[in-house]
Amino acid sequence: MTTGPTREAILRARDLLEGVAIRTPMEESRWLSKIAGGPVMLKAENLQRAGSFKIRGAYTRMSALTPEERRNGVVAASAGNHAQGVALAANLLGIKAVVYMPNGAPIPKEKATRGYGAEVRFTGTTIDECLVAAMGYADETGAVLVHPFDHADIVAGQATCGLEIVEQCPDVRTIVVPTGGGGLLAGVAAAVKAERPEVRIVGVQAEGAASYGPSLTAGMPQALKAMTTMADGIAVGRPGDVPFATIRELVDDIVTVNEESISQALLMLIERAKLVVEPAGAVAVAAMMDDSSRFETPAVVVLSGGNVDPILLINVLRHGMATTGRYLAFKARIPDRPGGLARLLAELADVQANVLDVVHQRTSSHLHMGEVEVSLDVETRGVEHAEKVLDHLRGCGYSVTE
């Protein structure tokens, strides 16, 4: 017996969301298609209202509340995207909302959540800790807990994204979906497999927060002891019971990506697709870039959200440039005399390296008399160019260390 929301429930969710959630655009990515050897489409949920797919599930869930439940209000736990979805849905439905967010949650997500009218409370450092606080608040006040992924209505709402995918790309063979608690993956799988059982559904998790691998092996949700990832939107320590049952039955594979791959994917999305995507929203692209042979084309890659903290974005892009050889950090020793630094910078200019930052160090036990060590950050065109820069400086007699 098939688990997950029925087709009728998914179609009801789509009707509910008419005029609330937008039908997000889908466009072919030429650079990803070249990597994969066939058409790869980007489903831009980062352009959804409130910046992610979460409004689909949140509004569907909250629309089903009774008048009494609406009077008691709702409570949610989220690092940001579900928070914004709940806050927007509550605003549209005239319901009071309290949202628990982990300490250190991205400031733009917090401000947006408050901007939609929700009350924000900080607690703990993970979504799981926030869920405990939210459940306590629900018990005390009678507020309805709107879970970020572990409810049938939430999954039905997220499933509307899957309906759009098969309508926008009728010949799709593979759909690649960012995965945290599993609501979006379960919804997409339920919607797509009902119509196109031959389509392969693949979930992608961050390597440092990959709860589905051990859970599927054990046959039941397992909690991670710790998580470390920049992809806060999918940093969920335990799969939800409701989505897990659907994913275990309908999803074909779960893969993981590391932080370097995520940062490279973010960089490429900005440079080539001109799309701002948060780390959690970029993991499916990272998986495609890591090993496109795993994904039969035509493939659809879901960009699940675009709510990224600008400071994190700067750091991630810098990291992405470094891992692709376009951001080179090294130290060089130069003579401590007038013109020493100017000569080094001139040599860098000769090989078309763009200097971003320079720091002098004059006092160190490992420096010889009359020497200065200079730390430089330079921009290059890639790995080959970076190697050429270092070889050129060494050829000029400089002592260089990366």
C-alpha positions in Angstrom: 0.0 0.0 0.0 1.4 3.4 -1.1 2.2 5.8 1.8 2.1 9.5 1.7 -0.6 12.0 0.7 -3.2 10.8 -1.9 -3.5 12.5 -5.3 -6.8 13.9 -4.1 -5.1 15.5 -1.1 -2.3 16.9 -3.3 -4.8 18.4 -5.7 -6.8 20.0 -2.8 -3.5 21.5 -1.6 -2.9 23.0 -5.1 -6.4 24.5 -5.1 -5.8 26.0 -1.6 -2.5 27.5 -2.7 -3.9 29.2 -5.7 -3.0 32.9 -5.3 -0.9 32.1 -2.3 2.1 30.2 -3.5 3.5 31.0 -7.0 4.1 28.5 -9.7 7.9 28.9 -9.6 9.8 29.1 -12.9 11.9 26.2 -14.4 14.7 26.9 -16.8 17.4 24.8 -18.4 20.9 25.2 -17.0 23.3 25.1 -20.0 26.4 24.6 -17.9 24.8 21.8 -15.8 23.5 20.2 -19.0 27.0 20.3 -20.4 28.3 18.5 -17.3 25.5 15.9 -17.4 25.5 15.3 -21.1 21.8 16.0 -21.4 19.1 18.6 -20.3 19.2 19.7 -16.7 16.4 22.0 -15.5 16.5 24.2 -12.4 13.2 24.4 -10.4 13.6 27.8 -8.8 11.8 27.5 -5.4 14.3 30.1 -4.2 12.0 32.6 -6.0 8.9 31.3 -4.1 7.1 33.7 -1.7 9.0 34.0 1.5 12.0 32.7 -0.3 11.5 28.9 -0.2 9.0 26.1 -0.8 7.9 26.2 2.8 4.9 28.4 2.3 3.3 25.4 0.4 3.2 23.1 3.4 2.6 25.8 6.0 -0.4 27.3 4.4 -1.9 23.9 3.6 -1.5 22.8 7.2 -2.9 26.0 8.7 -5.8 26.2 6.3 -7.2 23.0 7.9 -7.3 24.4 11.4 -10.7 24.7 13.1 -11.9 28.2 14.2 -11.0 27.3 17.8 -7.5 26.2 16.8 -7.0 29.4 14.9 -8.0 31.4 18.0 -5.4 29.6 20.0 -2.7 30.4 17.5 0.2 28.4 16.1 3.8 27.7 17.1 6.7 26.5 15.0 10.4 25.7 15.2 12.7 26.6 12.4 16.1 27.9 11.4 14.4 30.3 9.1 12.6 29.1 6.0 9.7 27.2 7.8 9.6 30.2 10.1 8.9 32.6 7.3 6.4 30.2 5.7 4.5 29.9 8.9 4.7 33.6 9.6 3.4 34.5 6.1 0.6 31.9 6.2 -0.4 33.1 9.7 -0.5 36.7 8.4 -2.7 35.7 5.4 -5.0 33.6 7.6 -5.2 36.1 10.5 -3.6 33.7 13.0 -1.2 34.6 15.8 2.2 32.8 15.4 5.1 32.2 17.7 8.3 30.8 16.2 11.2 29.3 18.0 14.5 29.8 16.2 18.0 28.5 17.2 20.5 31.0 18.5 22.7 32.0 15.6 19.9 31.7 13.0 20.6 34.0 10.0 19.6 37.6 10.8 17.7 38.1 7.4 15.5 35.1 8.2 14.8 36.4 11.7 13.9 39.9 10.4 11.7 38.5 7.6 9.9 36.3 10.1 9.2 39.3 12.4 8.3 41.3 9.3 5.4 38.9 8.5 4.1 39.5 12.0 5.2 36.5 14.0 6.8 36.6 17.4 10.3 35.2 17.4 11.9 33.4 20.4 15.4 32.1 20.5 16.4 28.9 22.2 19.2 26.2 21.8 21.4 25.8 18.8 19.5 23.2 16.7 16.0 22.8 15.2 15.5 19.8 17.4 16.0 21.9 20.5 13.6 24.5 19.1 11.0 21.7 18.5 11.2 20.7 22.2 10.5 24.3 23.2 7.7 24.7 20.7 6.0 21.6 21.9 6.2 22.9 25.5 4.6 26.1 24.4 1.9 24.2 22.6 1.1 22.2 25.7 1.0 25.3 27.9 -1.1 27.5 25.7 -3.1 25.2 23.4 -1.4 26.6 20.3 -1.2 24.2 17.4 2.3 23.0 16.6 3.0 23.5 12.9 5.8 21.0 12.4 8.3 21.8 9.6 8.0 18.4 8.0 6.3 15.7 10.1 2.6 16.1 9.2 0.5 14.7 6.3 -0.8 18.2 5.4 2.7 19.6 5.3 3.8 16.8 2.9 0.7 17.3 0.8 1.5 21.0 0.4 5.1 20.4 -0.5 3.9 17.8 -3.0 2.5 20.6 -5.2 6.0 21.3 -6.2 6.2 17.8 -7.6 3.0 18.4 -9.6 4.5 21.5 -11.2 7.7 19.6 -12.1 6.0 17.0 -14.2 3.8 19.6 -15.8 6.8 21.9 -16.6 9.1 19.0 -17.7 6.9 16.1 -19.0 9.9 14.0 -20.2 11.8 14.3 -16.9 13.7 11.1 -16.0 15.3 12.2 -12.6 14.4 14.7 -10.0 17.0 15.7 -7.4 15.7 17.2 -4.2 17.5 18.9 -1.2 16.6 16.9 2.0 16.5 17.7 5.7 13.6 16.3 7.6 12.2 15.0 4.4 8.9 16.9 3.8 9.8 18.2 0.4 11.4 14.9 -0.8 8.4 12.9 0.4 5.9 15.3 -1.2 7.7 15.4 -4.5 8.0 11.6 -4.5 4.3 11.1 -3.7 3.2 13.5 -6.4 5.5 12.3 -9.1 5.4 8.5 -8.5 1.6 8.5 -8.6 1.8 9.7 -12.2 5.2 8.7 -13.4 6.5 5.7 -11.4 9.5 5.3 -13.7 10.9 8.7 -12.8 13.9 8.4 -10.5 13.7 10.5 -7.3 17.0 11.3 -5.5 17.3 13.1 -2.2 20.5 15.0 -1.3 21.8 15.7 2.2 24.7 17.6 3.6 27.5 15.2 4.6 27.6 16.8 8.1 23.8 16.4 8.7 22.9 13.2 6.9 20.3 11.4 9.0 18.6 9.5 6.2 21.4 7.1 5.4 21.6 5.4 8.9 17.8 5.7 9.3 17.0 3.8 6.1 19.6 1.2 7.0 18.0 0.8 10.4 14.5 0.8 8.9 13.3 3.6 11.2 14.3 7.2 12.0 17.5 7.5 13.8 18.8 10.7 15.6 22.2 12.1 14.8 24.5 12.8 17.8 25.9 16.0 16.2 25.7 18.0 13.0 28.1 20.4 11.3 27.1 22.1 8.0 26.7 25.5 6.5 23.4 24.3 5.1 21.3 25.3 8.1 18.0 24.8 6.3 18.5 21.0 6.1 20.4 20.5 9.4 17.8 18.2 10.9 19.0 15.6 13.4 16.2 13.1 12.9 13.9 12.3 10.0 10.2 12.8 10.5 8.1 9.7 10.9 5.5 10.8 8.3 8.0 11.6 5.5 10.3 8.8 6.4 7.6 6.2 5.6 7.1 7.7 2.1 10.7 8.1 1.4 11.5 4.6 2.4 8.9 3.3 -0.1 9.2 5.7 -3.0 12.6 7.4 -3.1 15.2 5.7 -5.2 18.4 7.0 -3.6 19.8 9.4 -1.0 23.3 10.9 -1.6 25.4 13.3 0.4 27.6 16.3 -0.6 30.4 18.0 1.4 30.9 21.6 2.3 33.4 22.2 -0.6 30.8 21.0 -3.1 28.1 23.1 -1.7 30.2 26.3 -1.8 31.2 25.6 -5.4 27.6 25.0 -6.3 26.6 28.4 -4.8 29.3 30.1 -6.7 28.3 28.6 -10.0 24.6 29.3 -9.4 25.4 33.0 -8.9 27.9 33.2 -11.8 26.2 31.1 -14.4 22.5 31.0 -13.5 22.3 34.5 -11.9 20.4 33.0 -9.0 21.0 33.6 -5.3 20.5 30.3 -3.5 21.1 29.4 0.2 23.5 26.5 1.0 20.6 24.1 1.7 19.0 25.0 -1.5 22.1 24.3 -3.5 22.9 20.8 -2.4 21.1 19.1 -5.3 23.2 21.2 -7.8 26.3 20.1 -5.8 25.4 16.5 -6.2 25.0 16.9 -9.9 28.4 18.6 -10.2 30.0 15.9 -8.1 28.9 13.0 -10.2 26.4 13.7 -13.0 26.6 10.1 -14.2 24.3 9.1 -11.3 21.4 11.2 -12.8 19.7 10.2 -16.0 18.6 13.2 -18.1 16.4 15.1 -18.6 16.9 15.9 -15.0 15.2 18.5 -12.7 17.3 19.9 -9.9 15.2 21.6 -7.1 16.6 24.9 -5.7 14.7 24.7 -2.4 15.4 28.2 -1.0 17.2 31.5 -1.4 17.2 32.9 2.1 20.9 33.3 2.7 22.7 35.5 5.2 24.9 38.0 3.3 27.9 37.5 5.6 27.6 33.7 5.1 27.3 34.2 1.4 30.5 36.2 1.3 32.3 33.6 3.2 30.9 30.7 1.2 31.7 32.4 -2.1 35.2 33.0 -1.0 35.5 29.4 0.0 34.0 28.3 -3.3 36.6 30.4 -5.2 39.4 28.9 -3.1 38.3 25.3 -3.8 38.2 26.0 -7.5 41.6 27.6 -7.5 40.3 31.1 -8.1 41.1 32.4 -4.7 44.8 31.9 -3.8 46.3 32.6 -0.3 50.0 32.4 0.1 53.0 33.8 1.9 56.2 35.2 0.3 59.4 36.5 1.7 60.7 39.8 0.3 63.7 42.0 1.0 63.0 44.6 3.7 64.0 47.6 1.6 62.2 50.2 -0.4 60.6 48.8 -3.6 60.6 45.2 -2.3 56.8 45.0 -2.1 56.4 47.0 -5.3 58.5 44.5 -7.2 56.5 41.5 -5.9 53.2 43.2 -6.9 54.6 44.0 -10.3 55.5 40.3 -10.8 51.9 39.4 -9.8 50.6 41.9 -12.3 52.7 40.4 -15.0 50.9 37.1 -14.6 47.4 38.7 -14.4 46.8 37.9 -10.7 44.5 40.3 -9.0 45.7 41.2 -5.5 42.8 41.4 -2.9 44.7 41.8 0.4 48.3 42.2 1.6 49.6 41.9 5.2 53.2 42.5 6.4 54.9 40.5 9.1 58.2 42.0 10.2 59.0 40.2 13.4 59.3 36.4 13.4 61.9 34.0 14.6 61.9 32.2 11.3 62.7 35.3 9.2 66.3 36.2 8.4 67.7 39.7 9.0 66.5 42.0 6.3 63.5 39.9 5.3 59.8 40.6 5.5 57.1 38.0 5.2 54.0 39.1 3.2 50.7 37.3 3.3 48.7 37.8 0.1 45.2 36.9 -1.1 44.9 37.0 -4.9 42.2 36.2 -7.4 43.1 33.9 -10.2 41.3 32.4 -13.2 41.4 28.8 -11.9 43.7 26.0 -10.7 46.1 26.1 -13.7 46.4 29.9 -13.4 47.1 29.6 -9.7 49.9 27.1 -10.3 51.3 29.4 -12.9 51.3 32.4 -10.5 53.2 30.4 -7.8 55.7 28.9 -10.4 56.3 32.4 -11.7 57.1 33.8 -8.2 59.4 30.9 -7.4 61.1 31.4 -10.7 61.7 35.0 -9.7 63.5 33.8 -6.6 60.8 34.3 -4.0 60.3 31.8 -1.2 56.6 31.1 -1.4 54.3 28.9 0.7 50.6 28.3 0.3 
